[in-house]
Amino acid sequence: MQLAGLPHGDGDDGESEWVTARLSYGFVRESRQLLAFTDGVEVCSPPEVRAELVAAAASVTDLYQ
């Protein structure tokens, strides 16, 4: 994972609870490490990464049900 950049001023106002970060991965599957943040992170795009995280979370849910 590589930090691709933070938008200027995002989260600097002392009132925002969220900061937008742009991350870069070599492979979609590498994005699974974001699951360690549970509901503290939201992936907005690309759709392939969102789908990967949905599939990974579903497999964990299936395992423990």
C-alpha positions as CSV (number, residue, x, y, z in Angstrom):
1,M,0.0,0.0,0.0
2,Q,1.2,3.5,-0.8
3,L,-0.3,6.7,0.4
4,A,-1.1,8.6,-2.8
5,G,-2.1,11.8,-1.1
6,L,-4.4,13.7,1.2
7,P,-6.6,16.5,0.0
8,H,-5.5,19.9,1.4
9,G,-7.5,21.0,4.4
10,D,-9.5,17.7,4.8
11,G,-9.9,17.1,8.5
12,D,-7.9,20.2,9.4
13,D,-10.9,22.2,10.7
14,G,-11.1,20.4,14.0
15,E,-14.7,19.5,13.4
16,S,-14.5,16.7,10.8
17,E,-14.5,13.1,12.0
18,W,-13.4,11.8,8.6
19,V,-10.4,12.4,6.5
20,T,-10.3,11.4,2.8
21,A,-7.1,9.6,1.9
22,R,-6.1,8.2,-1.5
23,L,-4.3,4.9,-1.3
24,S,-2.7,2.9,-4.1
25,Y,-2.4,-0.9,-4.2
26,G,-0.5,-3.0,-6.7
27,F,-3.2,-5.7,-6.6
28,V,-6.9,-5.5,-5.7
29,R,-6.5,-8.4,-3.2
30,E,-4.0,-6.3,-1.2
31,S,-6.9,-4.0,-0.2
32,R,-8.1,-6.7,2.2
33,Q,-5.8,-5.3,4.9
34,L,-8.3,-2.4,5.2
35,L,-10.7,-4.8,6.9
36,A,-8.5,-4.5,10.0
37,F,-10.0,-1.0,10.4
38,T,-13.5,-2.6,10.6
39,D,-16.2,0.1,10.2
40,G,-13.6,2.9,10.7
41,V,-12.8,3.1,7.0
42,E,-15.0,3.3,3.9
43,V,-13.7,2.5,0.4
44,C,-15.5,4.8,-2.0
45,S,-13.8,3.6,-5.2
46,P,-12.9,1.7,-7.3
47,P,-15.8,-0.7,-7.4
48,E,-13.4,-3.7,-7.8
49,V,-12.0,-3.0,-4.4
50,R,-15.4,-2.5,-2.8
51,A,-16.4,-5.9,-4.2
52,E,-13.2,-7.5,-2.9
53,L,-13.9,-6.3,0.6
54,V,-17.5,-7.4,0.4
55,A,-16.4,-10.9,-0.6
56,A,-13.8,-11.1,2.1
57,A,-16.2,-9.9,4.8
58,A,-18.8,-12.3,3.7
59,S,-16.4,-15.2,3.9
60,V,-15.5,-14.3,7.5
61,T,-19.2,-14.0,8.3
62,D,-19.9,-17.4,6.8
63,L,-17.1,-18.9,8.8
64,Y,-18.4,-17.7,12.2
65,Q,-22.1,-18.3,11.7
